[in-house]
């Protein structure tokens, strides 16, 4: 039995040499057995190769080299031949237990003690917290940029945000209105400072290589033999002439049989000419174009080929001119361009005021004008005297003269109406006129009364006055007198009326209770002096006698009778004296008729202050005739003016 197992062991220990190949790893050659596994290696039937052998074994592990047992994590090697799980007193955070109380951190984690691993961030998570391997959570005011927490600023162009909300401008920049703007040592000409000591040019300009602070104009079409003096503006070099807007050609004084390539220099074979050191194709006539091949001319922009010549194009036909440049007309000789329409040329005639220029130097004058000495002058059918013709049939007087009619100018004396102006500007008044304040004024032999002398011995009444028929030089004022008579131009009110506001108004007694009236001796007066009446309340029952102003009716009748008797006596006296008794206020404002009043309407009258009252009733006819005769003589005082 032992022999059997020995044979089995030998079978596995020493495999057939045919399964091994010379040159395989760990294969050696024996003189006796041929190919065998080298010392320290054994044959592995599964891989059919020689594998390392661990003499003491390699439990739960792999023998990778001779007597070298390697464990597969998390197993660890003990006693050199056995792989077992490690033992840690505390759990490993973010790691595995790889040895006795020894933790190995996971990838991306680093130890802070034996049992704890924290995530690691590369680069370190400054101004933040490393939340997981390579992932950083930034603090407030910071943001993650390329794995790093950077401070946040609202606007920090051209600067570095060194702290939240704090921007530090880069070198060459300065803070202006909260922004970092570039600084330039010198002001930028035709540009703006866009970077430190760098100018960005305005539209139509570019940086000047010779001066960084200066921008030179750019011409979209390069200037040939010229300098770009402004955006798309070329100025020819000395001794060059302009071919078009961008090309200037050299001027040669003597270049027969050649092509002038620079001032006073000719060179090149037939069909070519020297231009900036090169021979270029030559064309017989390539004005306003570019000669691309000998005899072939390509017209510039704005020109077109016609009969082999580049001629300018205009959008509209030129009237009285020719298209000399693209969309530009040159007027023919004797014509000038219209100021508003560039395609129209008008003939020139010099001075053609008051005329129409129909062709060069041919001015047709307007009606009423004629052509003399190169101007249209007005025509006057009759020659002007002491003046000149300034419009058709209109004369303008010379200085010191004034127009008398349409063609005659007389000496100017200012205002010499009703007189004659003699030489020297002196005015002599006509007969019956006299000089007053430099004006010939009419004279009236008899002075005008209430009138104006408007012509010799002729008076004109003032407004509101009427001429006296017996004395034409005198006027008297008319008066309107309703409810009265106009005597000597004074209105005398009828009986029962008084003058109020220049109007004869009917007198109406007033209730004493309404005007603070007071009664005395049977007569009642308002506080203002106007008569009034007072009505008493009925006395005893059955009494039928009315009372007025506190008086018995019998007393009233007696007073009325006395008043009538007085009135008759006054009228008789008036007829006797043939005079008019008119009641007026005295200068002291007294009452000319004393205290005579009435208590029955239309019998006794009271004169109010400032009024004229007729207390006698109507005037007799003889009196009115006498007043009319007095009215015809304004110089005779009227009876109404006499004071009683």
C-alpha positions in Angstrom: 0.0 0.0 0.0 2.7 2.4 0.8 4.4 1.6 -2.4 1.2 2.6 -4.2 0.9 6.0 -2.7 4.6 6.6 -3.3 4.1 5.9 -7.0 1.2 8.3 -7.1 3.2 11.0 -5.4 6.1 10.5 -7.8 3.6 10.7 -10.7 2.5 14.1 -9.6 5.9 15.3 -8.5 7.7 14.4 -11.6 5.5 14.9 -14.6 6.4 13.6 -18.0 9.0 15.7 -19.6 6.9 15.9 -22.7 4.6 18.5 -20.9 7.5 20.9 -20.3 9.3 22.9 -22.9 12.8 24.1 -22.8 13.0 27.8 -22.2 9.8 28.0 -20.1 10.0 29.8 -16.8 11.4 27.8 -13.9 12.2 24.7 -16.2 15.6 23.1 -15.8 17.2 20.2 -17.8 18.4 17.0 -16.1 20.9 14.6 -17.6 18.8 11.7 -16.3 15.2 12.8 -16.4 15.3 15.4 -19.2 13.2 18.6 -18.6 12.1 19.0 -14.9 11.1 21.9 -12.7 14.0 23.7 -11.1 14.7 23.4 -7.4 12.1 25.1 -5.3 9.5 24.8 -8.0 6.9 22.1 -8.6 4.8 21.1 -11.5 1.2 22.5 -11.6 -1.1 20.3 -13.5 -3.8 23.0 -14.0 -1.4 25.5 -15.6 1.0 22.8 -16.8 3.9 25.0 -15.7 6.4 25.1 -12.9 5.2 27.1 -10.0 7.1 28.3 -6.9 6.8 26.1 -3.8 6.5 27.1 -0.2 7.9 24.4 2.0 5.9 25.4 4.9 2.8 25.9 2.9 0.7 29.0 1.9 -2.7 28.6 3.4 -5.4 30.9 1.9 -2.7 32.6 -0.1 -0.5 32.3 -3.2 3.1 31.2 -3.3 4.5 33.7 -5.8 8.2 32.9 -5.4 10.1 30.3 -3.6 9.0 30.3 0.1 7.2 33.6 -0.5 3.5 33.4 0.4 1.3 36.4 -0.6 -2.2 37.0 0.8 -5.1 38.5 -1.1 -6.5 41.5 0.7 -8.1 41.8 3.1 -6.3 38.7 4.3 -3.0 39.1 6.1 -0.1 36.7 6.4 0.7 35.2 9.8 3.5 32.8 10.6 4.8 33.2 7.1 2.5 30.5 5.7 -1.1 31.3 6.5 -3.5 34.1 5.3 -6.1 35.1 7.8 -8.5 38.1 8.3 -6.9 40.9 10.4 -8.4 41.9 13.8 -8.9 45.7 14.8 -10.3 46.8 18.2 -12.3 49.6 16.5 -13.9 49.8 13.0 -11.8 51.3 10.3 -13.5 54.5 8.9 -13.0 54.9 5.2 -10.4 52.0 5.3 -10.0 48.3 6.0 -8.3 46.4 8.8 -5.0 45.1 7.4 -3.3 44.2 10.6 -3.6 44.0 14.3 -5.2 47.3 15.1 -3.9 48.6 11.8 -6.1 50.2 9.2 -5.2 50.8 5.6 -7.2 53.8 4.1 -9.2 53.4 0.9 -7.8 55.1 -2.2 -8.2 58.8 -2.0 -8.3 58.8 1.8 -5.5 59.5 4.3 -5.1 58.5 8.0 -5.6 60.9 10.8 -5.2 58.2 13.4 -5.0 54.3 13.6 -8.7 53.8 12.9 -9.8 56.9 10.9 -9.2 57.9 7.3 -10.4 61.2 5.8 -10.9 62.1 2.1 -7.9 63.8 0.5 -8.1 66.6 -2.1 -5.2 67.5 -4.4 -4.5 70.3 -4.3 -5.5 70.8 -0.7 -9.0 72.3 -0.1 -8.0 75.8 1.0 -11.0 78.0 2.0 -13.3 74.9 2.0 -13.9 71.4 3.2 -12.8 68.2 1.4 -16.1 66.2 1.3 -14.8 63.2 -0.7 -11.6 62.3 -2.6 -10.9 65.1 -5.0 -14.2 66.9 -4.2 -14.0 70.2 -2.3 -16.9 72.1 -0.8 -16.0 75.8 -0.7 -16.8 78.2 2.2 -19.2 81.1 1.8 -17.8 83.8 -0.5 -15.7 81.2 -2.4 -16.4 79.1 -5.5 -14.8 76.0 -6.9 -12.6 76.7 -9.9 -10.4 74.0 -11.4 -10.6 72.1 -8.1 -9.6 75.1 -6.0 -11.8 77.4 -3.8 -11.3 80.8 -5.2 -12.9 84.0 -3.7 -15.9 85.5 -5.5 -16.0 89.2 -6.6 -19.0 90.8 -8.5 -16.7 92.2 -11.2 -13.0 91.7 -11.2 -12.0 91.9 -14.9 -8.3 92.7 -15.3 -7.7 91.9 -11.7 -7.4 89.2 -9.1 -10.1 88.5 -6.5 -8.0 88.2 -3.4 -10.9 87.9 -0.9 -14.6 87.8 -1.2 -15.7 91.1 -2.7 -12.1 92.4 -2.8 -10.6 92.8 -6.2 -6.9 93.7 -6.7 -6.1 95.1 -10.1 -3.4 93.5 -12.2 -0.2 95.3 -12.9 -0.9 98.0 -15.4 -4.5 98.5 -14.3 -6.0 101.0 -11.9 -9.3 101.1 -10.1 -11.9 103.5 -11.6 -15.5 103.5 -10.6 -15.1 100.1 -9.1 -13.6 98.5 -12.2 -10.0 97.8 -13.2 -9.2 99.8 -16.3 -5.9 99.7 -18.1 -3.3 102.5 -17.8 -1.3 103.9 -20.7 1.7 106.2 -20.1 0.5 108.6 -22.9 -2.9 109.3 -24.2 -4.1 107.2 -27.2 -4.4 109.2 -30.4 -7.4 108.1 -32.4 -8.0 105.2 -30.0 -8.6 104.1 -26.4 -6.4 102.5 -23.8 -7.6 98.8 -23.8 -4.7 97.1 -22.1 -1.7 98.4 -20.1 0.3 100.6 -22.4 -1.7 99.3 -25.4 -4.1 101.3 -27.4 -7.1 99.9 -29.3 -7.8 102.1 -32.3 -11.1 103.7 -33.3 -13.0 102.4 -36.3 -11.0 103.1 -39.4 -7.7 103.3 -37.6 -4.9 100.8 -36.8 -1.9 100.8 -34.4 1.2 102.7 -35.7 4.2 100.3 -35.5 6.4 103.3 -34.8 4.4 104.7 -31.9 2.2 102.4 -29.8 0.2 105.3 -28.5 -0.8 106.5 -31.9 -3.4 105.0 -34.3 -3.0 105.7 -37.9 -5.9 105.7 -40.4 -6.7 102.6 -42.4 -7.5 102.6 -46.0 -9.5 99.5 -47.0 -8.0 99.7 -50.4 -4.3 100.3 -49.9 -3.0 103.6 -51.1 -0.6 103.2 -54.0 2.2 105.8 -54.1 0.2 107.7 -51.5 -0.2 108.0 -47.8 -3.4 107.1 -45.9 -4.1 110.4 -44.2 -7.6 109.5 -43.0 -9.9 106.5 -43.0 -10.1 105.5 -46.7 -8.5 108.8 -47.7 -5.3 108.7 -49.7 -2.9 111.7 -50.3 -0.3 111.3 -53.1 3.4 111.3 -52.3 5.5 114.2 -53.7 6.0 113.9 -57.5 3.0 111.6 -57.8 -0.4 112.3 -59.2 -3.7 110.7 -58.3 -5.0 108.1 -60.7 -8.2 107.4 -58.6 -9.1 107.5 -55.0 -6.4 105.0 -53.9 -3.8 104.9 -56.6 -1.2 107.6 -57.4 1.1 107.2 -60.3 4.6 108.6 -60.5 5.3 111.7 -62.6 8.2 111.6 -65.0 9.4 114.6 -66.9 10.9 112.5 -69.8 9.9 108.8 -70.1 9.6 108.3 -73.8 9.4 104.7 -74.8 9.1 103.5 -71.2 6.8 103.3 -68.3 7.4 105.7 -65.4 7.6 103.5 -62.3 8.8 106.2 -59.9 9.4 109.9 -60.3 11.7 110.6 -63.2 12.7 107.0 -63.6 11.7 104.6 -66.4 12.5 101.0 -67.0 11.2 97.7 -68.4 10.8 95.8 -71.7 8.0 96.2 -74.1 4.6 95.6 -72.6 5.9 95.9 -69.0 7.1 98.7 -66.7 8.9 99.0 -63.4 6.6 99.5 -60.4 8.2 99.4 -56.9 11.1 97.4 -58.4 8.9 95.2 -60.5 7.9 95.3 -64.1 4.2 95.3 -64.4 2.1 94.9 -67.6 1.6 98.0 -69.6 -1.7 99.1 -71.2 -2.1 101.8 -73.7 -4.8 103.5 -71.7 -5.7 102.2 -68.2 -6.7 105.5 -66.5 -9.1 104.7 -63.7 -8.2 101.0 -63.8 -5.4 98.4 -63.2 -3.4 96.9 -66.1 -3.5 93.2 -65.3 -1.8 92.0 -68.5 -0.1 93.9 -71.3 -2.9 95.6 -73.1 -5.6 94.4 -70.7 -7.0 96.9 -68.3 -9.3 96.1 -65.4 -11.4 99.2 -64.5 -11.6 100.4 -60.9 -14.8 100.3 -58.9 -17.2 102.9 -60.2 -15.8 102.7 -63.7 -16.8 100.7 -66.7 -15.1 99.8 -70.0 -16.2 101.6 -73.1 -14.2 101.4 -76.3 -11.3 100.0 -74.3 -11.3 103.0 -71.9 -12.4 103.0 -68.2 -14.9 105.8 -67.9 -16.8 106.7 -64.7 -20.4 105.6 -64.1 -23.1 108.0 -62.8 -26.4 106.7 -61.5 -28.2 109.4 -63.6 -27.3 111.3 -66.7 -25.5 114.5 -66.3 -27.4 117.5 -67.6 -25.1 120.1 -69.2 -22.1 118.2 -68.0 -20.3 114.9 -68.1 -19.6 112.1 -65.6 -16.0 112.8 -64.6 -15.8 110.5 -61.5 -18.0 107.7 -60.2 -21.4 109.2 -59.5 -20.0 112.8 -59.9 -20.8 115.2 -62.7 -18.4 117.9 -64.0 -20.2 120.8 -65.6 -19.5 122.0 -69.1 -17.7 125.3 -69.6 -20.0 128.1 -68.6 -22.1 126.0 -66.4 -22.2 125.4 -62.6 -23.6 122.6 -60.5 -27.1 122.8 -59.0 -26.7 123.1 -55.2 -29.4 120.5 -54.5 -29.3 118.1 -57.5 -25.7 117.0 -58.2 -26.6 115.7 -61.7 -27.8 119.0 -63.0 -25.6 121.9 -64.2 -27.1 125.4 -64.8 -25.7 128.1 -67.1 -23.7 130.9 -65.5 -24.5 134.5 -66.4 -22.7 136.6 -63.8 -25.3 139.0 -62.3 -28.7 137.8 -63.4 -30.9 139.3 -60.6 -34.4 139.9 -61.9 -33.7 137.6 -64.8 -33.4 134.1 -66.0 -30.0 132.6 -67.3 -31.0 130.6 -70.3 -27.5 129.8 -71.5 -23.9 130.8 -70.5 -23.7 134.6 -70.3 -27.2 134.9 -71.8 -29.5 136.4 -69.2 -33.1 137.2 -70.2 -34.5 139.9 -67.9 -37.9 139.8 -66.3 -40.7 141.9 -67.5 -40.1 145.6 -66.6 -36.3 145.2 -66.6 -33.6 145.6 -69.3 -30.1 144.4 -69.6 -27.4 147.1 -69.1 -23.8 146.8 -68.1 -24.2 143.2 -67.3 -27.2 143.6 -65.0 -31.0 143.7 -65.2 -32.1 147.2 -64.2 -35.7 148.3 -63.8 -37.5 150.4 -66.5 -39.5 153.6 -65.6 -41.7 154.8 -68.4 -41.2 158.4 -67.1 -37.8 159.6 -66.0 -37.5 160.1 -62.2 -36.9 163.7 -61.1 -34.6 164.0 -58.1 -34.6 160.2 -57.7 -33.8 156.9 -59.4 -35.7 154.0 -60.8 -35.5 151.1 -58.2 -38.4 148.9 -59.6 -40.5 148.9 -62.7 -42.3 152.3 -62.9 -41.3 153.1 -59.3 -39.0 155.9 -58.3 -37.0 156.1 -55.1 -36.1 159.7 -54.0 -32.5 160.8 -53.5 -31.4 161.7 -50.0 -33.1 165.1 -48.8 -36.1 164.6 -51.1 -39.5 163.0 -50.7 -42.0 161.7 -53.3 -44.6 164.1 -54.5 -46.0 161.8 -57.1 -44.9 158.5 -58.7 -42.0 160.2 -60.6 -41.3 163.6 -59.0 -39.4 164.0 -55.8 -39.5 167.4 -54.0 -37.4 168.9 -51.2 -38.1 167.2 -47.9 -39.1 169.6 -45.2 -40.6 167.0 -42.9 -44.3 167.7 -42.3 -45.1 170.7 -44.5 -48.8 170.1 -45.2 -50.7 173.4 -45.7 -47.4 175.0 -46.7 -44.7 175.0 -49.4 -41.2 173.6 -49.1 -38.5 175.8 -50.5 -34.9 175.2 -51.3 -32.9 174.4 -48.2 -35.7 172.3 -46.6 -37.6 175.4 -45.2 -41.4 175.2 -44.9 -43.5 178.4 -45.5 -47.1 178.1 -44.3 -50.0 179.1 -46.6 -52.2 182.1 -46.0 -54.4 181.9 -42.8 -52.0 179.2 -41.4 -49.3 179.7 -38.8 -46.4 177.5 -37.7 -47.0 175.8 -34.3 -44.5 173.2 -33.1 -43.2 172.8 -36.7 -46.7 172.2 -38.2 -48.7 174.6 -40.3 -51.9 175.1 -38.2 -55.1 176.9 -39.4 -56.0 180.3 -37.8 -59.5 181.3 -36.7 -60.0 185.1 -36.4 -62.7 184.5 -33.6 -61.5 181.9 -31.0 -63.5 178.6 -31.0 -65.5 178.0 -27.8 -65.8 174.3 -26.9 -64.6 173.6 -30.4 -61.3 173.0 -32.5 -60.1 175.2 -35.3 -59.7 172.7 -38.2 -59.4 175.1 -41.1 -59.1 178.8 -41.5 -62.1 180.4 -39.7 -63.7 177.0 -39.4 -64.6 175.5 -36.0 -65.5 171.9 -35.3 -67.4 171.2 -32.0 -66.0 168.8 -29.5 -67.8 165.5 -29.1 -71.0 165.9 -27.1 -71.4 169.6 -28.0 -73.7 171.4 -30.5 -73.0 174.4 -32.7 -74.7 177.7 -31.7 -76.6 178.7 -34.8 -76.2 182.4 -34.0 -72.5 182.2 -33.3 -70.8 179.4 -35.4 -67.6 179.6 -33.4 -69.3 178.7 -30.2 -70.7 175.2 -29.2 -72.8 174.2 -26.2 -73.2 170.8 -24.5 -76.3 168.9 -25.3 -78.3 167.4 -22.4 -80.8 164.5 -22.2 -83.5 165.2 -19.7 -86.3 162.6 -19.4 -89.0 163.6 -16.8 -87.6 167.1 -16.8 -86.7 170.2 -18.8 -83.3 171.1 -20.3 -82.6 174.7 -19.4 -79.3 176.3 -20.3 -78.1 172.8 -20.8 -79.1 171.9 -17.2 -81.7 169.3 -16.6 -84.6 170.5 -14.2 -86.7 167.6 -13.0 -90.5 167.8 -13.1 -92.6 168.0 -9.9 -92.5 164.7 -8.1 -89.1 163.8 -9.4 -85.5 164.2 -8.2 -82.1 163.9 -9.8 -80.4 160.6 -9.0 -77.3 159.4 -10.9 -78.0 162.1 -13.6 -81.6 160.7 -14.1 -84.9 162.3 -13.0 -86.3 159.6 -10.7 -89.8 159.6 -9.1 -89.8 160.5 -5.5 -91.5 157.9 -3.3 -91.9 158.4 0.4 -90.4 155.8 2.6 -91.8 153.9 5.6 -90.1 155.5 8.7 -89.6 152.0 10.2 -87.2 151.1 7.4 -84.9 154.2 7.6 -84.6 155.0 11.3 -87.2 157.8 10.8 -88.2 160.3 13.5 -91.3 162.5 13.8 -91.5 166.0 15.2 -94.3 168.6 15.1 -96.3 166.2 12.9 -93.5 165.8 10.3 -91.4 162.7 9.8 -87.9 162.4 8.4 -85.5 159.6 7.7 -82.1 159.7 9.3 -80.7 160.6 5.8 -83.1 163.6 5.6 -85.7 162.0 3.3 -89.4 162.5 4.3 -91.1 159.4 5.5 -94.4 158.3 6.8 -95.4 156.3 9.9 -98.4 154.0 10.1 -99.8 153.6 13.7 -101.5 150.5 14.9 -105.4 150.9 15.2 -106.3 152.4 18.6 -109.7 151.8 20.1 -112.2 149.5 18.5 -114.6 151.3 16.2 -112.2 154.2 15.5 -112.3 154.7 11.8 -110.1 157.8 11.5 -106.7 156.9 10.0 -103.6 158.4 11.5 -100.3 159.1 9.7 -97.0 159.6 11.4 -98.7 159.8 14.8 -101.1 162.7 13.8 -104.9 162.8 13.7 -106.2 162.9 10.2 -107.8 166.4 10.9 -104.4 167.8 11.7 -103.1 166.3 8.5 -105.8 167.9 6.5 -105.0 171.2 8.1 -101.4 170.9 7.3 -102.2 170.1 3.7 -104.4 173.1 3.4 -101.7 175.3 4.8 -99.2 173.9 2.3 -101.6 174.5 -0.6 -102.1 178.1 0.5 -98.3 178.6 0.7 -97.8 177.1 -2.7 -100.4 179.5 -4.3 -98.6 182.5 -2.7 -95.3 181.4 -4.1 -96.7 180.8 -7.6 -98.2 184.3 -7.6 -94.9 185.8 -6.6 -93.2 183.9 -9.4 -95.6 185.2 -12.0 -95.0 188.6 -10.7 -91.2 188.5 -10.8 -91.0 186.4 -14.0 -88.2 184.5 -12.4 -87.6 180.8 -12.0 -87.0 179.6 -8.5 -84.9 176.6 -8.6 -83.8 174.7 -5.6 -80.0 174.0 -5.4 -77.6 172.9 -2.7 -75.5 175.7 -1.2 -71.7 175.2 -1.0 -72.2 174.3 2.7 -74.7 171.6 1.7 -77.7 173.4 3.4 -81.3 173.0 2.5 -82.5 176.1 0.4 -86.2 175.3 0.9 -86.0 175.0 4.7 -88.2 172.3 6.2 -91.1 172.3 3.8 -92.2 168.7 3.3 -95.4 166.9 2.5 -97.2 164.0 3.9 -99.5 163.5 0.9 -97.7 162.2 -2.3 -97.1 164.8 -5.1 -97.8 167.8 -2.8 -94.8 168.6 -0.7 -91.3 167.7 -1.9 -88.0 167.2 0.1 -84.7 167.8 -1.7 -82.0 165.2 -1.2 -78.4 166.2 -0.9 -76.9 166.8 -4.4 -80.3 166.9 -6.2 -82.2 169.7 -8.1 -85.9 169.6 -7.5 -88.7 171.7 -9.0 -91.1 172.3 -6.1 -93.5 174.5 -8.1 -94.8 172.1 -10.7 -94.7 172.8 -14.4 -93.1 175.9 -15.9 -95.1 178.5 -17.7 -94.6 179.1 -21.4 -93.1 182.6 -21.0 -90.4 181.2 -18.8 -89.4 178.5 -21.2 -89.3 181.0 -24.1 -87.0 183.2 -22.0 -84.7 180.2 -21.3 -84.5 179.2 -25.0 -83.5 182.8 -25.9 -80.8 182.6 -23.3 -79.6 179.2 -24.6 -78.7 180.8 -28.0 -76.3 183.1 -26.2 -73.7 180.9 -24.4 -72.0 183.9 -23.0 -75.2 185.2 -21.2 -75.6 183.7 -17.7 -78.8 181.7 -17.3 -81.3 182.2 -14.5 -80.7 178.7 -13.4 -77.2 179.8 -12.4 -78.6 182.4 -9.9 -78.6 181.3 -6.4 -81.7 181.9 -4.4 
